[in-house]
Amino acid sequence: MNKPDRQAPAVAIAVIGAGIAGLTVAATLRKIGARVEIYEQAEAFTPVGAGVQLTPNAMKVLAGLGQAEHIRRVGFTPDVGYNREWDTGEITYLHPMGSAIEQRFGAPDISLHRAQLHAALASINPPASMHFNKRLMGLDRAGGGGLRLSFADGSKACADAVVGADGVHSTVLDILFGHGRPRFTGQVAYRAVYPTAYATLRY
Ligand SMILES: Cc1cc2nc3c(=O)[nH]c(=O)nc-3n(C[C@H](O)[C@H](O)[C@H](O)COP(=O)(O)OP(=O)(O)OC[C@H]3O[C@@H](n4cnc5c(N)ncnc54)[C@H](O)[C@@H]3O)c2cc1C
């Protein structure tokens, strides 16, 4: 039986995009020994987005990354979820949340601002692994079985594997499959941000 080669260098993985998915997958891959570099097109992180709901399965991933307690502290645990008619406000469904969800699924359901989640995920990735101003433009096979990445600023990088975490307008998806453009379904949901003090209002 072959013994594992303890001297083998760690696999080098390039993650494209430093959003929620990219930062999560990078931290997770690093935990299992991969060398991970993250390439992000933006110049820097800015606090964008609105409310994000983290269901228990997501909270279990964050617990594995050591972030569950921090997220619980900065987030909000709703007692109940309301479904209402859009025009009359009539309640059509009351969904028990809070401790009911935690007891049933073994992890809480937390709501928080996307920027808080993003900051928590950024904090567990070494700053030296994050490369800003790197908009991926091209991806092809290099000699020796690796992959070569080309960026808009003319620079290049190599990796054993690439993870496309570059969002809904994914360049990686476009390069690999040529149909990265999202299809508008005609459905729109409006969202808003308001002070958590209002969260206790019942009307
Ligand atoms: C207002 C709002 C509220 C939401 N609420 C919820 C919610 O309650 N629950 C929930 O589950 N989901 C929610 N979502 C959806 C959720 O936020 C997204 O599904 C999630 O953020 C997508 O993460 P991502 O990392 O795949 O993409 P993104 O967060 O879009 O990140 C992609 C990153 O890739 C970078 N990038 C793009 N192209 C390139 C390139 N060529 N080269 C290098 N970098 C590139 C981008 O700059 C970006 O930083 C919400 C979304 C919005 C907008």
The ligand as an SDF file (V2000), in Angstrom:
LIG
                    3D

 53 58  0  0  0  0  0  0  0  0999 V2000
  -29.7410   43.0080   -0.3350 C   0  0  0  0  0  0  0  0  0  0  0  0
  -29.4480   41.5390   -0.3330 C   0  0  0  0  0  0  0  0  0  0  0  0
  -29.9470   40.7540    0.7090 C   0  0  0  0  0  0  0  0  0  0  0  0
  -29.7290   39.3850    0.7150 C   0  0  0  0  0  0  0  0  0  0  0  0
  -30.2540   38.6390    1.7280 N   0  0  0  0  0  0  0  0  0  0  0  0
  -30.0100   37.3220    1.7860 C   0  0  0  0  0  0  0  0  0  0  0  0
  -30.5150   36.5310    2.8650 C   0  0  0  0  0  0  0  0  0  0  0  0
  -31.2210   37.0030    3.7430 O   0  0  0  0  0  0  0  0  0  0  0  0
  -30.1910   35.2200    2.9120 N   0  0  0  0  0  0  0  0  0  0  0  0
  -29.3990   34.6470    1.9500 C   0  0  0  0  0  0  0  0  0  0  0  0
  -29.1190   33.4490    2.0350 O   0  0  0  0  0  0  0  0  0  0  0  0
  -28.9390   35.3830    0.8960 N   0  0  0  0  0  0  0  0  0  0  0  0
  -29.2240   36.6950    0.7910 C   0  0  0  0  0  0  0  0  0  0  0  0
  -28.7630   37.4390   -0.2650 N   0  0  0  0  0  0  0  0  0  0  0  0
  -27.9980   36.7950   -1.2870 C   0  0  0  0  0  0  0  0  0  0  0  0
  -26.5700   36.6450   -0.8480 C   0  0  0  0  0  0  0  0  0  0  0  0
  -26.0700   37.8430   -0.3400 O   0  0  0  0  0  0  0  0  0  0  0  0
  -25.8150   36.2720   -2.0620 C   0  0  0  0  0  0  0  0  0  0  0  0
  -26.3140   35.0380   -2.5320 O   0  0  0  0  0  0  0  0  0  0  0  0
  -24.3570   36.1220   -1.6960 C   0  0  0  0  0  0  0  0  0  0  0  0
  -23.8280   37.3210   -1.1910 O   0  0  0  0  0  0  0  0  0  0  0  0
  -23.5970   35.7700   -2.9090 C   0  0  0  0  0  0  0  0  0  0  0  0
  -22.2660   35.6280   -2.4610 O   0  0  0  0  0  0  0  0  0  0  0  0
  -21.1060   35.4180   -3.4630 P   0  0  0  0  0  0  0  0  0  0  0  0
  -19.8650   35.3950   -2.6450 O   0  0  0  0  0  0  0  0  0  0  0  0
  -21.4140   34.2420   -4.3460 O   0  0  0  0  0  0  0  0  0  0  0  0
  -21.1670   36.6720   -4.4270 O   0  0  0  0  0  0  0  0  0  0  0  0
  -20.8680   38.1770   -4.1010 P   0  0  0  0  0  0  0  0  0  0  0  0
  -21.1540   38.5230   -2.6950 O   0  0  0  0  0  0  0  0  0  0  0  0
  -21.5450   38.9470   -5.1860 O   0  0  0  0  0  0  0  0  0  0  0  0
  -19.2800   38.2640   -4.2880 O   0  0  0  0  0  0  0  0  0  0  0  0
  -18.6280   38.0840   -5.5410 C   0  0  0  0  0  0  0  0  0  0  0  0
  -17.2820   38.7970   -5.4470 C   0  0  0  0  0  0  0  0  0  0  0  0
  -16.5490   38.5020   -6.6210 O   0  0  0  0  0  0  0  0  0  0  0  0
  -15.9640   39.6990   -7.1070 C   0  0  0  0  0  0  0  0  0  0  0  0
  -15.7740   39.5270   -8.5370 N   0  0  0  0  0  0  0  0  0  0  0  0
  -16.7140   39.4980   -9.5010 C   0  0  0  0  0  0  0  0  0  0  0  0
  -16.1590   39.2860  -10.7030 N   0  0  0  0  0  0  0  0  0  0  0  0
  -14.8250   39.1960  -10.4940 C   0  0  0  0  0  0  0  0  0  0  0  0
  -13.7040   38.9780  -11.3570 C   0  0  0  0  0  0  0  0  0  0  0  0
  -13.8320   38.8150  -12.6830 N   0  0  0  0  0  0  0  0  0  0  0  0
  -12.4520   38.9250  -10.8200 N   0  0  0  0  0  0  0  0  0  0  0  0
  -12.2850   39.0830   -9.4710 C   0  0  0  0  0  0  0  0  0  0  0  0
  -13.3180   39.3000   -8.6150 N   0  0  0  0  0  0  0  0  0  0  0  0
  -14.5680   39.3390   -9.1170 C   0  0  0  0  0  0  0  0  0  0  0  0
  -16.9620   40.7870   -6.7390 C   0  0  0  0  0  0  0  0  0  0  0  0
  -16.3540   42.0620   -6.6940 O   0  0  0  0  0  0  0  0  0  0  0  0
  -17.4280   40.3070   -5.3670 C   0  0  0  0  0  0  0  0  0  0  0  0
  -16.6290   40.8020   -4.3080 O   0  0  0  0  0  0  0  0  0  0  0  0
  -28.9740   38.7820   -0.3230 C   0  0  0  0  0  0  0  0  0  0  0  0
  -28.4450   39.5740   -1.3510 C   0  0  0  0  0  0  0  0  0  0  0  0
  -28.6780   40.9440   -1.3590 C   0  0  0  0  0  0  0  0  0  0  0  0
  -28.1060   41.7840   -2.4890 C   0  0  0  0  0  0  0  0  0  0  0  0
  1  2  1  0
  2  3  1  0
  2 52  2  0
  3  4  2  0
  4  5  1  0
  4 50  1  0
  5  6  2  0
  6  7  1  0
  6 13  1  0
  7  8  2  0
  7  9  1  0
  9 10  1  0
 10 11  2  0
 10 12  1  0
 12 13  2  0
 13 14  1  0
 14 15  1  0
 14 50  1  0
 15 16  1  0
 16 17  1  0
 16 18  1  0
 18 19  1  0
 18 20  1  0
 20 21  1  0
 20 22  1  0
 22 23  1  0
 23 24  1  0
 24 25  2  0
 24 26  1  0
 24 27  1  0
 27 28  1  0
 28 29  2  0
 28 30  1  0
 28 31  1  0
 31 32  1  0
 32 33  1  0
 33 34  1  0
 33 48  1  0
 34 35  1  0
 35 36  1  0
 35 46  1  0
 36 37  1  0
 36 45  1  0
 37 38  2  0
 38 39  1  0
 39 40  1  0
 39 45  2  0
 40 41  1  0
 40 42  2  0
 42 43  1  0
 43 44  2  0
 44 45  1  0
 46 47  1  0
 46 48  1  0
 48 49  1  0
 50 51  2  0
 51 52  1  0
 52 53  1  0
M  END
$$$$
